[in-house]
Amino acid sequence: MKAPLPVLPTSVVGSHAKMGWWYLVRQEAEAGRLDSRDLTEALDTATDIAILDQERAGVDVITDGEMRRLGAFYRTYLRRIQGIHMLAPEKALGDAGYHTREIYEVMGKISAPDGLGVVEEFTYLKAHTQKPVKATCTGPTTFAAGTRVKGGYRDQKDLAWDFVAIINKELKALAAAGADFIQVDEPAFSEIHRDGKELAEIFNATVDGVRAKLAMHICFGNHRGRPLVKRTYRKLFPGVLDAKADQLVLEFANREMAEIDVGKEIGSHKELGAGLVDQKSFYVETPGAGSRFPSSKPWSRGRRSCGASWVLGAEVPGVEALNEPVEKALTTKKSVEIGGTQMVSRSEVVP
């Protein structure tokens, strides 16, 4: 039986820092020079390191680090969906960015008869830790926003609604496999939906009938450390509060705590997973950085692709005592050596 969570739990959004050899594995896999067993052994090891890194850091609720997602946290799954073709980038010269990524074109109606593969990721995680765990899955808006519609749909919004059934099936399979905490990631929200009410509507359809604690993660994109959309949550409120999510996971630290007041609007009806450690900066935050966070149900989260990490405190009774375990994590080195590999661990922690 797992121990109960502390009053102020820490977690991660999902992605974990990748060790140097992980990129070599991806390179060899994409070149067709690894067989399935080679790749499985390498990604099992990478996942084991991500798990151990989080456990050593004292994270309360961990993920598998999304270490098996060779094509990034959501593009990996676009490659498994029928009706979508992957093309080479249109631009090769210049610094890497959104415009130098591979292109995914939707040519007709989409389907995923073999699922997305998130269930297999979760099953391995669950079998290799005694800690509470969280499963993560990309949401329909982000999937749709990462494609070009060439056929089968009017536009990306129309396409997003067809992703709902595919993701809902995956989430139900996750719950059936034992996932009691599932996070749906939507960093591309503002490209498609008019406001928070529309986002809540498609989220609710996506999680319909899923029996698990549900989190909704919203950020602004972070490929190569750069956002994709305007970095503000204001247009989402109050409509996003209609989402049937038990927890909203939002980024604050890398925006210098802008819009931290949304915690008051969330109130006591939902948990707030607040990102309070900026993983894009080498500055090491102090334990009291979030000691006046305006939420009655605070959590802490982190993720490599967001810039939000530990929740450091909140206006709740005994907050001074809550800072102690977080202080232990924050006073460790920003990089942790595990199995001969240096891991930049706190760049992954998010509320």
N, C-alpha and C positions, 0 to 999 in steps of 0.2 A: 504493500500500500504506500503510495507516494505521500510525502509530507505536505501539509497545506501550504499554500503560497503565502508569502509575507504580505503585510498591508500594502506595501508599495513594491509590486513585482517588477523585475526587469526582464526584457525579452529582446528579440531582434526582429526586424522586418522580414528578413529572409536571407538575402545574399551574404556570402562570406568571402573574405579576401582569398584570392587565388594564389597559390604558390607558383614559383617560376616554372617548375616542371609540368604543371597543369596545362600551360599554354603549349608546351612541346607535345603533350599528349593530344591536345585538340588539333594541332597542326598535322600530326601523323595520322590521326583518325580521318580528318577531312581529305587527306591525300590518299586514303585507302590503304595505308601501310600497317594497320592494326586489325586483327580479327576481333570478334566479339568478346572473347575471353580476355584478351589483352586489355581492351577498353574497360570491361567490367572490373578487372583487378585494380586498374589505375583509379577509376572513379570511386570504387569502394574505399580505397586508401584515402583519397581526397576527402570523402565524406567523413571517415573516421577522424581525420585531423580536425575538420570543422567542428564536429561534435565535442572532441576533447578540448579544443580551444575554448569553446563556450562554457564547458563544464569547469575548466580551470579558472576562468574569469568570474565564475559565480553567477552566470546568467540563470534566472529562475525558469524561464520557458524557452526552450531552444528549438532550432530548426535543423534541417540537414545541410544548411548553407547553400542550397541550390547548386551544389557542386556538379551535378550530372547534366546541367543545362549548358551544353557546349555552345549553343547559339544564343546565349543571353537568356534572361529570365522569362521572356515570352516568345522570342523568335524560334527557340528550340521547338515549340509546339506547333508553330505555323508550318514547320516542315513535315509534320505528321498529319496534316489535315488535307483531305482530298478536295480538289477544286482550287488549290492554291499552288502557283508555280514560283520557284525561287530563281531570280535572275542575278547576274553579276552587277556590282555597283556601276553607276553611270559615271562616277568621278573617281579617279585613282590618285591624282596629284593633290598635294596639300595635306594639312594636318587632318588626322582622323576625326570624324564627326558624324552627325546624323546623315549628312549628304554623301558620305563615303561607305555607307552600309549596303549590304545586299538588298535587293528589292523583292517584295512579295506581291505578285499580281493575282487577284481573284478572277478566275476565268469562268466560273459557273457556280452552281449551288455547292455549298460546303458540307462536309461530313467527316466524322472521325470514328469509323467502325471499330477501331482497336483502342479507342480512348486516347487520352493525352499522355499518360505515363506518370502522372502525379501520384497515383495510388502506389505504384512500385517504389517511388522515392520515399513516400511516407512509411511504407512497410519496413524498409531497411532501417530508417531512422528509429522507429518504434522498437525494433529488435536489438538496437545497439546502444541504448541509453536507459537509465532509470529515472531520468529527469522528465518533468512535464514537457510535452512537445506541441508544436503547432505546425500544421500543414499550410502551404501557400499555393495559390493558384491565380493566374492572371484572369482578369475580368473581361467581359465582352467588349467594352469600349476600347480598351487598350489593344486587344487583338485586332479589332477593326481599324483602329487608327494607324496600325503598323502595316497596312496594306494599301494597294491601289486597286480600285474596283474597275475591272475591264469587262465584266459580264456577270449575269445572274442577279444583280442587285442594282437598285437605283443609285445608292450612295453608301457611304460608310455607316451612317445611322441605320439604314435598312439592313446592312450586313451585320451590324452589332447584334441586332435582335435575333439573327439566325445563330449566332454564337451562343446565345443563352441556353438553348437546349443541350448543346455539346458540353458546356461547362456544368450545367445542372446535373447531368448524368455523372460527370466526374466527381462532383462534390458529394453526391449521394453514395457513390462507390467508396469515397474516402471515409465517410461516416460509417459505412458498413464494415470497413476494414479497421475501425477503432479510433478514428480521428475525432476527438471531442472538442477541438479548437481549430477552426479553419479561417484563414485570411484570404480575402479576395482583393487583388491588387489592381488599382485603377489610376496609374500616373498620367494617363492621357485624357482625363475627364473633359477638359474645357475645349478640346478640339471638335467635339461632336455634339455635346448636350448643351442646351440653352441655359440651364440653371440646375440647382441642386435637386429640385423636384424631379426633373427628368432623369438625373443620375440615380436617385433613390428608386425610381420606378423600375429601371432596368436591373438594378441590383436586387430588388425584391423578387423579380421574376427569376433571376439567376439562382437565388438561394431557396426558392420555394420548395418546401418539403424536406429540406436538409436538417437533420437532427444533430446539431452541434452548436457550440458557442461560435458566433460569427463575428469576424472583424472586417472592416472595410478600410483599406489603406489608400490614401489619396496623396499624391505628391505631384511634382511638375516635370518628371523626367530627369535623367542624370547621365546620359551617355557621354563618356569621356569627361565627366564632371560638369556637364553643361545642361541647363534646363531646356525643355522643349516648348513650354507654354508660359504665359504670364503667371508669375508666382504670387497668386492671391487666392485665398479661400472665400473672400467676401461674397462673390456671386453665388456661392453654393448655399449660403445660409439665408433663411432658416430651412429651406426646402430639403436639404440633405438629411435633416433630422428625421424625415419620414422613412429613411432606410431602416429595414429590419435587421440592423446590425447591433450586436451587443457592445461593440467597441469601434471607435473611430481612431485610426492611426494616422497622425498628421506630422509634418515636418516643421520645425521652428528654428533650430539652432543655426542652420546655414543661411537664415534670413535675419539674423540678429534679433531673434525672438519676435519678429513682426507678427501681428494678429494673434498674439498669445491670448487676447481677451476672448477668443472664440470658446475657450474652455468654459466661460460663464454661460454661454448660450447652450452648450451641450448639457450643462447642469448635472443632475444626479440620475438622469434617465439612461445614460450610456457611459461606459468607461471611455477614457481618453488615453490613447497611447501617444505620448508626446515625445518627439525627438529633441533631446536637449544636449546632444554632443555632436558637434560639427565634424563629420568624418572627412570633409574636404580641406580641413585646416590642420596644421601640425600643432596648434595650440592645445594644451591639455587643460580641459575644463576643471574647475574646482567642485567639490561635492555640493556646495550650497547654491550652485548656479540656478537651480529651479525651485528654490525654497518658497517662493510665493506664487507658485503656479495656480491659476484660478480654476481649479476643477475639484469636484468632491470625490471623483473616482479615478485617480491618476494611475497610469501605468508608465513604464518606460520601454522604448523600443529602439532598434537600430537597424540600419541597413546600408550596405555599401552603395546602393544606387539612390539614396535620398539625402543623406546629410543629417539624419536625426538619430539619436542613440539613446543614452540612458536618461531616464527621468530621475532627477536628482532630489526632488522634494516636492511638497505640496502643502496647502493649507488644510491639514488634517491633524487631529490630535497626535502628539508624539512624533512630529516630523523630524525633530532633532535626532531621535534614536534611529529613524529610518535611514538617515544619511550614512550611518556607520557601514553597512555592507556595500553601499555604492562607493563610499570613500575608499574602501579596500580595493575595489576594482579600478578606480580612477588613479590610485597611487601606484599601480603596477605600470610596467613599461608599456608604451604604445605598441610595441611589437613583442610577441611572445615566441620563443623558440620551442618547437615541438618536433620531435623525431628528426632533428637536423634541419628543419625548415623554418625560416623566420616568417611568422604570420603577423600581419597588422590587424590585430583582433578588434580593437575598439572601433575601427572604421565600419564595423558591421552592426553595431548595437543601436537599436532604435526603439522609441516608445510605441 
